[in-house]
Amino acid sequence: MVKRAIRNRRVKLFSSGRNQAVRIPVEFELPGNEAIMHRDGERLVIEPVRKRGLLALLKSMKPMKEGFPEIPDFASPPERVF
């Protein structure tokens, strides 16, 4: 089943205590229970909070252009215990 992209939908604003709120329609729901909000000119942008774990960090890293330097082996000689 192919989902059709929904571009715009008119929504109602309402007051919730001292805050203005908007009910997000199901087709625009964000994952998780937190979001980041910022202004972009006259636009109000709401984005999901991306979980930043080790895998996300590793995926964001670029390969190094230079190799690792040679490291001399300073291993201690084996000791006789018994």
VMD Tcl script that draws the C-alpha trace (Angstrom):
set ca {
  {0.00 0.00 0.00}
  {1.48 3.34 -1.06}
  {0.78 6.29 1.21}
  {-0.10 9.52 -0.52}
  {1.91 12.52 0.69}
  {-0.28 15.08 2.41}
  {1.05 18.58 1.91}
  {-1.33 20.86 3.81}
  {-4.21 20.57 6.20}
  {-6.01 23.37 8.00}
  {-6.07 22.86 11.79}
  {-7.63 24.75 14.69}
  {-5.58 26.49 17.35}
  {-6.85 26.46 20.93}
  {-5.76 27.52 24.39}
  {-4.50 25.04 26.95}
  {-3.88 26.92 30.18}
  {-1.55 29.80 29.30}
  {-0.28 28.07 26.14}
  {-1.55 28.04 22.60}
  {-1.92 24.50 21.26}
  {-2.71 22.65 18.05}
  {-4.04 19.10 17.76}
  {-1.80 17.20 15.35}
  {-3.84 15.07 12.90}
  {-2.95 11.37 12.77}
  {-1.36 11.65 9.31}
  {1.17 14.16 10.71}
  {1.97 12.37 14.00}
  {5.61 12.38 15.07}
  {7.38 9.40 16.63}
  {8.22 9.45 20.33}
  {6.96 11.78 23.03}
  {9.22 14.83 22.50}
  {9.77 17.28 19.65}
  {11.92 20.29 18.84}
  {10.16 23.50 17.81}
  {11.70 26.56 16.15}
  {10.73 29.47 13.95}
  {11.80 29.79 10.34}
  {10.66 33.27 9.37}
  {6.87 33.20 9.69}
  {6.81 29.40 9.83}
  {6.68 27.32 13.00}
  {8.64 24.09 12.51}
  {8.13 21.02 14.72}
  {10.58 18.14 14.31}
  {10.91 14.82 16.14}
  {13.75 14.46 18.62}
  {16.25 12.04 17.15}
  {17.64 9.54 19.60}
  {21.40 9.92 19.65}
  {22.96 6.59 20.49}
  {26.23 4.98 19.55}
  {24.85 3.64 16.26}
  {23.61 7.10 15.23}
  {27.02 8.56 16.10}
  {28.87 5.89 14.11}
  {26.59 6.41 11.10}
  {27.32 10.15 11.16}
  {31.11 9.69 11.15}
  {33.12 9.99 7.94}
  {36.11 7.73 7.16}
  {39.51 9.18 7.99}
  {41.59 10.27 5.00}
  {44.91 9.57 6.67}
  {45.86 6.21 8.11}
  {46.92 5.46 11.65}
  {50.64 5.99 12.39}
  {52.87 3.01 13.03}
  {53.05 2.26 16.76}
  {56.12 0.44 18.05}
  {55.45 -2.69 20.09}
  {56.69 -2.03 23.64}
  {55.51 -5.36 24.96}
  {57.28 -6.56 28.09}
  {59.17 -9.81 27.91}
  {57.20 -12.74 29.37}
  {57.73 -13.38 33.06}
  {58.18 -16.76 34.59}
  {55.65 -17.13 37.37}
  {56.39 -20.62 38.69}
}
mol new
graphics top color blue
foreach p $ca { graphics top sphere $p radius 0.5 }
foreach p [lrange $ca 0 end-1] q [lrange $ca 1 end] { graphics top cylinder $p $q radius 0.2 }
display resetview
